[in-house]
């Protein structure tokens, strides 16, 4: 999905009011009726209709008239609302390039009005099947009714909290700058994903740094859950940065050891296949000492609020 904010810069205030009205109406409606939009936006019918026509023209909302007449936001409209919140916070952005596409997100390189490069991550839950998302997102719980925009917002909220907390504890992650709805603004990492590197000067050092990081995460009560060559970046000095962690798992989860060993196997398999490197290092999950319960601070998946603050 392309992020085109050209219209954003000239979009009338009334259209933002209507876009916000559609979002608010979706709290209780799958498709928001026109009269409710008019009421929330506090616009007369004619003015509201003109705004709706323009929003449809720029593909920021969708329309149905099968069961009844109604409108709903799509991801493009949700993007505009998030970027509007950034602007109100003093973060005016221009899009430089799309630098990544994931199963559940789009990643953009953006520039502030002061010329600073940042990374904008927009969650796009719904690309994978609902079964896949439900299996990996504990906040869905037993819901049978769900809204992809809302679930994307929850995922981003959890990831922003995790990134902020990890950075505060000096883990190698980007700096979390700002968050709104499904959008996270973070610092730009000047490096490359491991999967794009053809060779390493010192595979053993990088490998051991990765395993050290896995063990340190566990000592803080966290299992990454998706620790692989796509979510690990390396710069020219072989400095590591860990990205993409909306699925962090508590060390107290019944499947924590399984997820930890799966992360470790991903690293082992990648280094053997890509760099012909096999380590004789052994890792004993049960022997890792807990030094901090970060999982409880950020309410990671599977955490038990009745656990003691520190165990180990």
C-alpha positions in Angstrom: 0.0 0.0 0.0 1.4 3.4 -1.1 1.6 6.2 1.4 0.7 9.3 -0.6 0.4 12.4 1.6 0.3 15.0 -1.2 -3.4 15.6 -0.6 -2.8 15.7 3.1 -1.0 19.0 2.7 -4.0 20.7 1.1 -6.9 18.8 2.7 -9.5 21.2 4.1 -10.2 21.1 7.9 -13.8 20.0 7.3 -12.7 16.9 5.6 -10.5 16.0 8.6 -13.5 16.5 10.8 -15.5 14.1 8.7 -12.6 11.6 8.6 -12.4 11.8 12.4 -16.2 11.4 12.6 -16.1 8.2 10.6 -13.4 6.9 12.9 -15.4 7.7 16.0 -18.5 6.2 14.5 -16.7 3.0 13.9 -16.5 2.4 17.6 -20.1 1.1 17.5 -20.7 0.7 13.7 -19.1 -1.5 11.1 -20.4 1.0 8.5 -21.1 4.5 9.8 -24.4 6.0 8.6 -24.3 9.5 7.0 -26.5 11.1 9.7 -24.2 10.0 12.4 -21.2 11.4 10.5 -23.0 14.7 10.2 -23.8 14.8 13.9 -20.3 13.9 15.1 -18.6 16.3 12.6 -21.1 19.0 13.4 -21.7 19.8 9.8 -24.8 20.4 7.8 -25.8 17.6 5.4 -24.7 19.3 2.3 -21.3 20.2 3.6 -20.8 16.7 5.1 -21.8 15.1 1.8 -19.2 17.2 -0.2 -16.5 16.1 2.2 -17.5 12.5 1.9 -17.3 12.7 -1.9 -13.8 14.1 -1.7 -12.7 11.5 0.8 -14.1 8.8 -1.4 -12.3 10.3 -4.4 -9.0 10.2 -2.6 -9.7 6.7 -1.4 -9.5 7.5 2.3 -12.9 5.9 3.1 -15.0 3.2 1.7 -18.8 3.1 1.0 -21.5 0.4 1.1 -25.2 0.5 0.3 -25.9 -3.2 0.3 -27.6 -3.5 3.7 -27.8 0.2 4.4 -25.9 3.3 3.5 -22.7 3.6 5.4 -19.0 4.5 5.4 -15.8 3.3 7.0 -12.1 4.2 7.2 -9.5 2.2 5.3 -5.8 2.2 6.1 -5.1 5.3 3.9 -7.6 7.3 5.9 -6.1 6.0 9.1 -2.7 7.0 7.9 -3.9 10.6 7.4 -5.3 10.7 10.9 -2.1 9.5 12.5 0.1 11.9 10.4 -2.3 14.7 11.4 -1.5 13.8 15.1 2.2 13.9 14.3 1.8 17.4 12.8 -0.1 18.7 15.8 2.8 17.4 17.9 5.2 19.5 15.9 6.4 16.6 13.6 5.8 17.7 10.0 6.9 14.9 7.8 7.8 14.3 4.1 8.0 10.8 2.7 11.4 10.0 1.2 11.0 6.4 0.2 9.4 3.1 1.1 12.1 0.9 2.7 10.3 -2.1 3.8 7.2 -4.2 3.4 6.3 -6.9 6.0 3.4 -9.3 6.5 1.9 -6.8 9.0 3.5 -3.4 8.3 4.8 -0.9 5.8 8.1 1.0 6.6 8.9 4.4 5.3 11.9 6.7 5.4 10.6 10.2 6.3 12.2 13.5 6.9 11.1 16.2 9.4 10.9 19.9 8.5 14.3 20.3 10.3 15.8 17.8 7.8 16.2 14.9 10.3 15.7 11.4 8.9 13.3 9.1 10.8 11.5 5.8 10.2 7.7 5.6 10.1 6.2 2.2 10.7 2.5 1.7 9.8 0.9 -1.5 11.1 -1.2 -3.3 8.5 -2.8 -6.3 10.4 -5.1 -8.2 8.1 -2.6 -9.2 5.4 -2.2 -12.5 7.1 -5.2 -14.7 8.0 -7.2 -14.0 11.1 -6.1 -17.4 12.4 -2.5 -16.4 12.2 -3.0 -13.1 13.9 -5.2 -14.6 16.6 -2.5 -17.2 17.4 0.1 -14.5 17.8 -1.9 -11.7 19.4 -3.1 -12.4 23.0 -5.1 -9.2 23.1 -7.6 -10.6 20.6 -8.5 -13.2 23.2 -12.0 -14.6 22.5 -13.2 -11.8 20.2 -15.3 -12.9 17.3 -15.9 -9.3 16.2 -12.8 -7.3 15.4 -11.7 -4.3 13.4 -8.3 -4.5 11.7 -7.6 -0.8 12.3 -8.2 -1.2 16.0 -6.1 -4.3 16.2 -3.3 -2.6 14.3 -3.5 0.2 16.9 -3.2 -2.2 19.7 -0.2 -3.9 18.1 1.6 -0.6 17.6 0.8 0.5 21.2 2.4 -2.7 22.5 5.4 -2.4 20.2 6.0 1.3 21.1 5.9 0.4 24.8 8.3 -2.4 24.3 10.7 -0.3 22.2 10.7 2.5 24.8 11.3 0.2 27.7 14.1 -1.8 26.0 15.9 1.5 25.0 15.7 2.7 28.6 17.4 -0.5 29.7 20.1 0.0 27.0 19.1 -2.7 24.6 20.2 -2.1 21.0 16.9 -0.9 19.6 15.8 2.3 17.7 14.7 5.3 19.7 10.9 5.5 19.9 10.0 9.1 18.9 6.2 9.2 18.8 3.2 7.0 18.5 -0.4 7.5 17.4 -3.0 5.0 16.3 -1.2 2.4 14.2 1.8 4.5 13.4 5.2 4.5 15.2 7.9 7.1 14.5 11.4 6.0 15.4 15.0 6.9 14.8 16.7 5.9 11.6 19.2 3.0 11.9 22.1 3.3 9.5 22.6 -0.4 8.8 21.4 -3.4 6.8 19.3 -6.4 7.8 21.4 -9.5 8.3 19.6 -11.3 5.4 21.0 -8.7 2.9 24.6 -9.2 3.9 26.6 -11.6 1.7 29.5 -12.0 4.1 30.8 -11.0 7.6 34.3 -10.0 8.6 33.9 -11.9 11.9 30.9 -14.3 11.9 31.8 -15.7 15.3 31.8 -12.3 17.0 28.4 -11.3 15.5 26.9 -14.7 16.3 28.0 -14.5 19.9 26.7 -11.0 20.2 23.3 -12.2 19.0 23.2 -15.1 21.5 24.3 -12.7 24.2 21.4 -10.5 23.3 18.9 -13.4 23.4 20.2 -14.4 26.9 20.1 -10.8 28.1 16.5 -10.4 26.9 15.6 -13.5 28.8 17.3 -12.2 31.9 15.0 -9.2 31.7 11.9 -11.5 31.3 11.5 -11.2 27.6 11.7 -13.6 24.6 11.7 -11.8 21.2 9.6 -14.4 19.5 10.7 -13.4 15.9 14.5 -13.1 16.3 15.7 -13.7 12.8 17.9 -12.2 10.0 15.0 -9.9 8.9 14.6 -8.2 12.3 18.3 -7.8 13.1 20.4 -5.0 11.6 24.2 -4.6 11.4 26.2 -1.4 10.6 29.7 -1.1 9.1 31.2 -1.5 12.6 29.2 -4.7 13.2 27.0 -3.0 15.7 23.7 -4.8 16.1 20.2 -3.2 16.3 17.1 -5.2 17.0 13.8 -4.2 15.3 10.2 -5.3 15.0 9.0 -6.8 18.3 5.2 -6.5 18.6 5.1 -10.2 19.6 7.5 -10.2 22.6 6.7 -13.0 25.0 7.0 -13.1 28.8 9.5 -15.5 30.3 6.6 -16.6 32.4 4.7 -17.9 29.4 4.2 -21.6 29.4 5.8 -21.7 25.9 8.6 -19.3 26.6 11.4 -21.9 26.3 9.9 -23.1 23.0 10.0 -19.6 21.6 13.5 -18.9 23.0 14.9 -22.1 21.4 13.1 -21.3 18.2 14.7 -17.9 18.1 18.1 -19.5 18.7 17.5 -22.1 16.0 16.7 -19.3 13.5 20.1 -17.7 14.3 22.0 -21.1 14.0 20.3 -22.1 10.8 20.9 -18.7 9.2 24.6 -18.6 10.1 25.2 -22.1 8.9 23.4 -21.5 5.6 24.6 -18.0 4.8 28.1 -17.9 6.3 29.0 -21.6 6.7 29.5 -20.9 10.4 28.6 -23.5 13.1 29.1 -22.6 16.7 29.8 -25.1 19.5 28.2 -22.7 22.0 25.5 -24.3 24.2 22.7 -22.3 25.8 20.7 -23.6 28.8 17.5 -21.7 29.0 16.7 -22.9 32.5 20.0 -21.5 33.9 19.4 -17.9 32.8 19.0 -15.7 35.9 16.3 -13.1 35.9 17.6 -9.7 36.8 14.5 -7.6 35.9 10.9 -8.2 35.1 10.5 -6.0 32.0 7.8 -8.4 30.8 5.5 -7.2 33.6 6.3 -3.5 33.0 5.2 -3.8 29.3 2.6 -6.5 29.9 4.2 -8.8 27.4 2.2 -11.8 26.0 1.8 -14.5 28.6 3.0 -12.5 31.6 1.5 -13.4 35.0 0.6 -10.4 37.1 0.7 -12.6 40.2 4.4 -13.4 39.7 7.0 -12.0 42.0 8.7 -8.9 40.7 12.0 -10.6 40.6 12.8 -14.4 40.5 16.1 -16.1 39.9 
